[in-house]
């Protein structure tokens, strides 16, 4: 599963040919959550509230790039890195 971004201890990954809805995996310490890109909300797993807030802020800033990467992953093309939240 390629890592597409990393910030503040959060690893953002996306699987190739993953199931719908378009989403990514956010990993922080022992926690992992699946974030729906279009709705910008957690739909599976858990992140501490502060971390979830940071991830949803980052998602809002990079929604278009995330959806482009989702399409690339579905076609098994190389995924592009996305700028971290600084």
Backbone as numpy.savetxt, mean C-alpha at the origin, in Angstrom:
# Nx Ny Nz CAx CAy CAz Cx Cy Cz
6.88 -10.52 -2.94 6.03 -9.35 -2.94 6.93 -8.12 -2.94
6.93 -7.36 -4.03 7.80 -6.19 -4.13 7.45 -5.08 -3.15
8.48 -4.50 -2.59 8.33 -3.32 -1.73 8.32 -2.10 -2.64
7.30 -1.25 -2.49 7.21 -0.07 -3.35 7.47 1.23 -2.59
7.45 1.17 -1.25 7.78 2.35 -0.46 8.10 1.93 0.97
8.80 2.83 1.68 9.14 2.60 3.08 9.25 3.95 3.76
8.54 4.13 4.86 8.61 5.38 5.61 8.18 5.15 7.05
8.88 5.80 7.97 8.54 5.79 9.39 8.29 4.39 9.93
9.05 3.42 9.46 8.91 2.05 9.92 7.83 1.24 9.23
7.17 1.83 8.24 6.09 1.16 7.51 6.61 0.70 6.16
6.41 -0.58 5.86 6.78 -1.14 4.56 5.50 -1.26 3.74
5.54 -0.74 2.53 4.40 -0.82 1.61 4.77 -1.82 0.51
3.93 -2.84 0.36 4.18 -3.89 -0.63 2.92 -4.14 -1.46
3.16 -4.71 -2.65 2.05 -5.07 -3.52 2.38 -6.40 -4.18
1.41 -7.31 -4.18 1.56 -8.61 -4.81 1.27 -8.51 -6.31
1.91 -9.39 -7.08 1.55 -9.54 -8.49 0.29 -10.39 -8.57
-0.61 -9.99 -9.49 -1.85 -10.72 -9.75 -2.64 -11.00 -8.47
-2.74 -10.03 -7.60 -3.48 -10.18 -6.35 -4.98 -10.03 -6.61
-5.78 -10.40 -5.63 -7.24 -10.35 -5.73 -7.74 -8.91 -5.63
-8.95 -8.68 -6.11 -9.60 -7.37 -5.98 -10.15 -7.23 -4.57
-10.41 -6.05 -4.08 -10.26 -4.75 -4.73 -8.79 -4.35 -4.82
-8.48 -3.35 -5.65 -7.11 -2.86 -5.72 -6.63 -2.44 -4.33
-5.52 -3.00 -3.90 -5.04 -2.74 -2.55 -3.54 -2.94 -2.45
-3.00 -2.57 -1.30 -1.60 -2.85 -1.00 -1.52 -3.35 0.43
-0.38 -3.90 0.77 -0.12 -4.42 2.10 0.78 -3.42 2.83
0.38 -3.01 4.01 1.19 -2.14 4.86 1.64 -2.96 6.06
2.95 -3.03 6.28 3.51 -3.82 7.37 4.23 -2.87 8.32
3.91 -2.99 9.59 4.54 -2.19 10.63 4.76 -3.10 11.84
6.04 -3.30 12.18 6.41 -4.21 13.28 5.72 -5.56 13.05
4.93 -6.04 14.01 4.29 -7.34 13.85 2.90 -7.23 13.22
2.51 -6.04 12.81 1.17 -5.81 12.26 1.20 -5.77 10.73
0.11 -6.23 10.13 -0.05 -6.13 8.68 -1.50 -5.82 8.37
-1.70 -4.93 7.42 -3.05 -4.54 7.01 -3.12 -4.44 5.50
-4.30 -4.70 4.96 -4.57 -4.50 3.54 -5.38 -3.22 3.43
-4.91 -2.32 2.57 -5.54 -1.01 2.40 -6.15 -0.92 1.01
-7.44 -0.67 0.95 -8.16 -0.48 -0.30 -7.71 0.87 -0.87
-7.14 0.85 -2.07 -6.58 2.07 -2.66 -7.68 3.07 -3.02
-8.75 2.60 -3.64 -9.79 3.52 -4.10 -10.57 4.15 -2.95
-10.87 3.36 -1.91 -11.61 3.87 -0.76 -10.70 4.47 0.30
-9.39 4.20 0.19 -8.40 4.65 1.16 -8.81 4.26 2.58
-9.09 2.95 2.74 -9.45 2.45 4.06 -8.95 1.03 4.26
-8.74 0.68 5.50 -8.32 -0.66 5.86 -9.48 -1.63 5.63
-9.21 -2.76 4.96 -10.29 -3.73 4.83 -9.92 -5.10 5.38
-8.68 -5.25 5.83 -8.29 -6.51 6.46 -7.03 -6.26 7.29
-6.92 -6.96 8.40 -5.74 -6.84 9.24 -5.86 -5.71 10.25
-4.71 -5.27 10.74 -4.69 -4.25 11.79 -3.40 -3.44 11.72
-3.52 -2.15 11.97 -2.39 -1.25 12.22 -2.76 -0.40 13.43
-1.80 -0.06 14.28 -2.11 0.87 15.37 -2.71 2.16 14.78
-3.66 2.78 15.50 -4.36 3.96 14.95 -3.44 5.05 14.41
-2.37 5.38 15.12 -1.45 6.43 14.64 -0.82 6.03 13.32
-0.43 4.78 13.19 0.21 4.28 11.96 -0.82 4.24 10.83
-2.03 3.81 11.12 -3.08 3.80 10.10 -3.32 5.21 9.58
-3.31 6.19 10.44 -3.48 7.59 10.01 -2.38 8.03 9.06
-1.15 7.65 9.37 -0.01 7.99 8.51 -0.16 7.31 7.16
-0.56 6.04 7.17 -0.70 5.29 5.92 -1.84 5.87 5.07
-2.95 6.24 5.67 -4.05 6.81 4.87 -3.69 8.19 4.33
-2.90 8.94 5.08 -2.41 10.24 4.57 -1.54 10.01 3.34
-0.61 9.06 3.43 0.28 8.74 2.32 -0.52 8.24 1.11
-1.52 7.40 1.37 -2.36 6.86 0.29 -3.06 7.98 -0.46
-3.61 8.93 0.27 -4.30 10.05 -0.37 -3.37 10.83 -1.29
-2.12 10.98 -0.89 -1.14 11.71 -1.70 -0.71 10.94 -2.94
-0.78 9.62 -2.89 -0.21 8.79 -3.96 -1.23 7.82 -4.58
-2.50 8.14 -4.49 -3.54 7.23 -4.97 -3.38 6.90 -6.46
-3.11 7.90 -7.27 -2.96 7.67 -8.71 -1.78 6.72 -8.99
-0.65 6.95 -8.33 0.53 6.09 -8.53 0.26 4.67 -8.04
-0.47 4.55 -6.94 -0.81 3.22 -6.43 -1.69 2.46 -7.41
-2.68 3.14 -7.98 -3.55 2.48 -8.96 -2.77 2.10 -10.22
-1.83 2.94 -10.63 -0.98 2.59 -11.77 -0.14 1.35 -11.46
0.43 1.30 -10.26 1.19 0.11 -9.87 0.30 -1.12 -9.80
-0.95 -0.97 -9.35 -1.88 -2.09 -9.30 -2.06 -2.67 -10.70
-2.26 -1.81 -11.69 -2.42 -2.27 -13.07 -1.13 -2.93 -13.58
0.00 -2.38 -13.24 1.29 -2.98 -13.63 1.43 -4.37 -13.01
1.06 -4.50 -11.75 1.16 -5.79 -11.07 0.24 -6.83 -11.71
-0.94 -6.41 -12.10 -1.89 -7.33 -12.75 -1.33 -7.85 -14.08
-0.51 -7.02 -14.73 0.11 -7.40 -16.01 1.49 -8.03 -15.81
1.89 -8.19 -14.55 3.20 -8.72 -14.18 4.35 -7.88 -14.73
4.15 -6.57 -14.73 5.20 -5.63 -15.10 5.91 -5.16 -13.84
7.11 -4.64 -14.01 7.88 -4.13 -12.87 7.11 -3.00 -12.19
7.10 -3.03 -10.87 6.42 -1.97 -10.11 7.37 -0.81 -9.87
6.80 0.38 -9.80 7.59 1.59 -9.60 7.60 1.96 -8.13
8.74 2.44 -7.66 8.82 2.94 -6.29 8.00 4.21 -6.16
7.42 4.40 -4.99 6.63 5.59 -4.71 7.29 6.33 -3.56
7.36 7.65 -3.68 8.02 8.48 -2.68 7.45 8.21 -1.30
8.30 8.17 -0.29 7.83 7.97 1.08 7.18 9.23 1.63
6.49 9.06 2.73 5.96 10.21 3.47 7.09 10.71 4.35
7.41 11.98 4.22 8.55 12.51 4.98 8.06 13.47 6.04
